[in-house]
Amino acid sequence: MSDFSASPVASPRRVSTIAVLAVFLIVTVLITVAAAVLYLILDAVTGVSTSGAAMAGVIPMVAAMTTGGFWAKREGRPSSGRQWFVALLAAILTVVLNLAVAWFAIRGGFVPELRSQVAMSTEDMQILVIVGAAFALMFLLLIRLGFWTGINGWEKRNKSLQDKLRK
């Protein structure tokens, strides 16, 4: 695959949805690991334990911004419908990834108080589904915003480079 960063006038090619999702997943995992290490270092150095609740929204958005730049660099501006579709798939991927991490944390004994509470009532399951749907919607909107930001940032950098080349 060619690198279009050297030539802003090179003809872009369509990037497969799987490639975009793979980049999103890789960046998400790398940022998550980096944030976890940073939290561990911060806790070890300062003795202050921080809550990482805000990172649940920040990580997918930053990953989407990076992915959006990658996507635009290789394909140009994808259609809005395609961006929404890939954002939906990325949101589903993010929810599945978060559920997998939570499941392994509970089953692995990292959260002992939750390990013994296996049985849930119907109302508990309904509440869990509603909260999960709310998080999925939040992820969808944050990821779509991240794509938009990443694509626009790349277009501005590319336009600036083209303007410099014309001078």
C-alpha positions, -999 to +999 in steps of 0.1 A: +000+000+000+013+034-009+019+062+015+000+092+004+016+116+029+045+124+006+022+134-023-010+153-014-023+149-049-019+111-051-051+093-059-066+078-028-080+042-028-109+029-008-099+014+025-117-017+036-140-015+066-120-043+082-088-023+079-104+007+095-118-014+123-084-031+128-067+003+131-094+014+156-090-017+177-052-016+177-052+021+187-079+015+214-059-014+229-026+006+229-042+037+245-060+015+271-027-002+280-009+032+282-036+046+304-035+016+327+003+019+330+000+056+336-026+050+364-004+024+380+027+047+379+006+076+393-007+054+421+028+040+429+045+074+429+018+096+446-001+070+465-033+086+451-057+062+434-076+078+406-109+068+390-107+062+353-144+066+345-138+095+321-113+074+302-142+052+290-153+080+267-119+095+260-102+063+248-127+055+220-128+091+208-090+095+206-088+061+189-114+073+164-096+106+158-064+086+150-083+062+129-101+090+111-067+106+101-055+072+089-087+067+069-087+102+053-050+099+045-056+068+024-091+073+011-099+110+013-132+120+029-154+089+032-191+094+027-212+103+058-231+071+056-200+050+055-186+069+085-218+063+105-217+026+095-181+021+106-187+042+138-216+018+146-194-012+141-166+004+161-191+012+189-202-024+190-166-035+190-159-011+219-189-024+239-178-061+233-142-052+243-154-035+275-177-064+284-149-089+278-126-069+301-153-067+328-161-104+325-124-114+328-120-089+358-150-104+376-142-141+368-105-136+375-112-124+410-101-088+405-135-077+418-142-102+445-174-085+457-190-091+423-179-126+419-203-140+444-233-121+429-240-143+398-278-145+400-296-115+387-333-107+387-353-098+356-353-062+367-316-062+372-311-076+336-334-049+322-315-022+339-283-036+327-295-037+291-307-001+293-274+011+308-255-010+281-276+006+254-269+041+268-232+034+267-234+020+232-251+052+220-225+073+238-197+053+222-214+056+188-216+094+191-181+098+205-166+076+178-184+094+150-172+128+165-137+113+166-139+103+130-151+138+120-123+154+140-096+132+126-107+135+090-111+173+092-077+176+109-060+155+082-078+176+055-065+208+070-030+195+073-032+183+037-046+216+024-018+235+042+008+212+027-007+217-008-007+255-003+030+254+007+038+233-024+022+258-047+043+287-034 
